Amino acid sequence: MAEPQSPLGANFVPGNHGNAAAGIGVTLRERKGLSVIQVTAWRDAIPAMLTAIGSATGLALQNKPGLGRVAGEKSVFGFAPGRYFVVSATPDLETRLRSVISPELGTIIDLTHGRTVIRVSGPRSEWVLSKLFAIDFSEHAFPIGSGRATLHHDIHANIQRIDDESFDLYVFRTFARSFWLTLGHAAEEVGYRVE
């Protein structure tokens, strides 16, 4: 299956941008080749669903809102009660999840072609994202692996903290170009690199 065309189009311009004279504050890149699956557990089936997700991915997840795990190119995080994003760089993720998740546990929706994933990383990533979202991005309030669902004006985003300085943002493909431009404007002050 061919990889979908990037919705960023001509707005994806590699290189350094903004006030890069004092160094690069953040790096922006579109993550491609990912499977993005939303899994929703029925209320009484959350523990069994978490066990099933762990079985399919190797990522054990605690039953606490917003918590998640990251291991290389795969991750899982909760963003609402009983709702999880499961992400992997393998095309068979949905098949693996369906093999262990029965309809009695919940639902599975493949969002791969409906979301664009943007990684924001660098020493000023928390500061840049704080300009766009009303969230405390400090590691104390937003630990590694955890996720949040939020809005920037009318653009919905799911955000997962990947490491000390990196976040993955999941936005609807139809809003990706507009959000990419907004993200670039927010990062201009600290200088940013597009990879």
C-alpha positions as CSV (number, residue, x, y, z in Angstrom):
1,M,0.0,0.0,0.0
2,A,1.4,3.4,-1.0
3,E,2.0,6.0,1.7
4,P,-0.5,8.8,1.6
5,Q,0.6,12.1,0.3
6,S,1.5,14.6,2.9
7,P,-1.2,17.2,3.6
8,L,1.5,19.8,4.3
9,G,2.3,20.2,0.6
10,A,4.4,23.2,-0.3
11,N,4.3,24.5,3.3
12,F,6.8,21.8,4.2
13,V,10.1,23.7,3.7
14,P,13.2,21.9,5.1
15,G,15.9,24.0,6.7
16,N,16.3,26.6,9.4
17,H,13.6,29.2,9.9
18,G,12.8,32.2,12.2
19,N,15.3,33.6,14.6
20,A,17.9,30.9,14.3
21,A,20.9,33.2,15.0
22,A,21.1,32.1,18.6
23,G,20.6,28.5,17.8
24,I,17.6,26.2,17.0
25,G,15.0,26.1,19.8
26,V,12.8,23.4,18.2
27,T,12.8,20.9,15.4
28,L,9.6,20.1,13.5
29,R,9.1,17.0,11.4
30,E,6.2,15.1,10.0
31,R,6.2,11.5,11.1
32,K,5.3,9.2,8.2
33,G,4.7,5.5,7.8
34,L,2.8,5.1,11.1
35,S,-0.3,3.1,11.9
36,V,-2.6,5.1,14.2
37,I,-5.4,3.1,15.8
38,Q,-7.9,4.4,18.3
39,V,-9.1,1.7,20.7
40,T,-12.2,2.4,22.9
41,A,-13.0,0.0,25.8
42,W,-16.4,-0.6,27.1
43,R,-16.6,0.8,30.7
44,D,-16.4,-2.6,32.5
45,A,-13.7,-3.9,30.1
46,I,-10.9,-1.4,30.6
47,P,-8.5,-3.7,32.5
48,A,-9.0,-6.5,29.9
49,M,-8.6,-4.0,27.1
50,L,-5.3,-2.8,28.5
51,T,-4.1,-6.4,28.8
52,A,-5.1,-7.0,25.2
53,I,-3.2,-3.8,24.0
54,G,-0.2,-4.9,25.9
55,S,-0.4,-8.4,24.3
56,A,-0.5,-6.9,20.8
57,T,2.2,-4.3,21.3
58,G,4.4,-5.3,24.1
59,L,3.6,-2.1,25.9
60,A,2.0,-2.5,29.3
61,L,-0.3,0.3,30.3
62,Q,-1.6,1.3,33.7
63,N,-5.3,2.0,34.2
64,K,-4.9,5.7,34.9
65,P,-6.2,8.5,32.7
66,G,-3.6,10.0,30.4
67,L,-0.8,7.6,31.1
68,G,1.1,5.9,28.3
69,R,4.2,4.2,27.1
70,V,6.8,4.8,24.4
71,A,9.3,2.3,23.0
72,G,11.1,3.3,19.8
73,E,8.6,3.8,17.0
74,K,5.6,2.4,18.9
75,S,3.5,4.0,21.6
76,V,0.2,3.9,23.4
77,F,-1.5,6.5,25.5
78,G,-4.9,7.2,27.0
79,F,-6.6,10.5,26.2
80,A,-10.0,10.0,27.8
81,P,-11.6,7.3,30.0
82,G,-11.3,4.0,28.2
83,R,-9.9,5.6,25.0
84,Y,-6.4,5.0,23.7
85,F,-4.2,5.8,20.7
86,V,-2.0,2.9,19.7
87,V,0.7,3.8,17.3
88,S,3.4,1.8,15.5
89,A,5.6,2.0,12.4
90,T,4.3,-1.4,11.3
91,P,1.4,-1.8,8.8
92,D,-0.1,-4.8,10.6
93,L,-1.0,-3.0,13.9
94,E,-4.7,-3.1,13.3
95,T,-4.6,-6.8,12.4
96,R,-2.6,-7.6,15.6
97,L,-5.1,-5.6,17.7
98,R,-8.1,-7.2,16.1
99,S,-6.6,-10.6,16.9
100,V,-6.7,-10.0,20.6
101,I,-9.6,-7.5,21.0
102,S,-13.1,-8.9,20.8
103,P,-16.2,-6.9,20.3
104,E,-17.0,-7.6,23.9
105,L,-14.0,-5.5,25.0
106,G,-14.7,-2.5,22.8
107,T,-14.0,-0.9,19.4
108,I,-11.1,-0.4,17.0
109,I,-10.9,2.4,14.5
110,D,-8.0,2.9,12.0
111,L,-7.2,6.6,11.9
112,T,-4.0,6.2,9.9
113,H,-5.3,8.1,6.9
114,G,-7.2,10.7,8.9
115,R,-4.4,12.0,11.1
116,T,-1.1,13.8,10.5
117,V,1.6,13.3,13.2
118,I,4.0,16.1,13.8
119,R,7.0,15.7,16.2
120,V,8.1,18.9,18.0
121,S,11.4,18.4,19.7
122,G,14.2,20.5,21.2
123,P,15.0,22.6,24.3
124,R,12.2,25.1,23.7
125,S,9.5,22.6,22.8
126,E,7.5,23.0,26.0
127,W,7.7,26.8,25.7
128,V,6.5,26.8,22.0
129,L,3.6,24.4,22.7
130,S,2.6,26.4,25.7
131,K,1.9,29.3,23.3
132,L,-0.7,27.2,21.5
133,F,-2.3,25.1,24.2
134,A,-3.6,25.8,27.7
135,I,-1.7,22.8,29.2
136,D,1.1,22.6,31.6
137,F,3.9,21.0,29.5
138,S,6.4,20.6,32.4
139,E,7.5,17.0,32.9
140,H,6.0,17.0,36.4
141,A,2.5,17.7,35.0
142,F,3.0,15.9,31.7
143,P,5.3,12.9,32.2
144,I,7.0,10.9,29.5
145,G,4.6,8.6,27.7
146,S,1.5,10.4,28.8
147,G,-1.1,11.9,26.5
148,R,-3.7,14.7,26.4
149,A,-6.6,15.6,24.1
150,T,-7.0,19.4,23.6
151,L,-7.8,22.2,21.2
152,H,-6.0,25.1,19.6
153,H,-9.0,27.2,18.6
154,D,-11.0,24.8,16.5
155,I,-8.2,22.4,15.7
156,H,-8.4,19.3,17.9
157,A,-5.1,17.7,18.8
158,N,-3.9,14.6,20.7
159,I,-0.5,15.1,22.2
160,Q,1.9,12.6,23.6
161,R,5.2,13.4,25.4
162,I,7.9,11.2,23.9
163,D,10.9,12.2,26.0
164,D,12.4,15.1,27.9
165,E,12.2,17.4,24.9
166,S,9.9,15.8,22.4
167,F,6.1,15.7,21.8
168,D,4.0,14.0,19.0
169,L,0.9,16.0,18.0
170,Y,-1.9,14.1,16.2
171,V,-4.1,16.5,14.2
172,F,-6.8,15.9,11.6
173,R,-5.3,15.8,8.1
174,T,-7.7,18.4,6.9
175,F,-6.3,20.9,9.5
176,A,-2.7,19.8,9.2
177,R,-1.5,22.5,6.8
178,S,-3.1,25.3,8.8
179,F,-1.7,23.9,12.1
180,W,1.8,23.4,10.6
181,L,1.8,27.1,9.6
182,T,0.6,28.1,13.1
183,L,3.3,26.0,14.7
184,G,6.0,27.6,12.6
185,H,4.8,31.1,13.6
186,A,4.9,30.0,17.3
187,A,8.4,28.7,16.9
188,E,9.9,31.7,14.9
189,E,11.0,33.5,18.0
190,V,13.2,30.7,19.2
191,G,14.3,29.5,15.7
192,Y,13.2,26.2,14.3
193,R,14.4,23.5,11.9
194,V,12.2,21.6,9.6
195,E,13.4,18.1,8.9
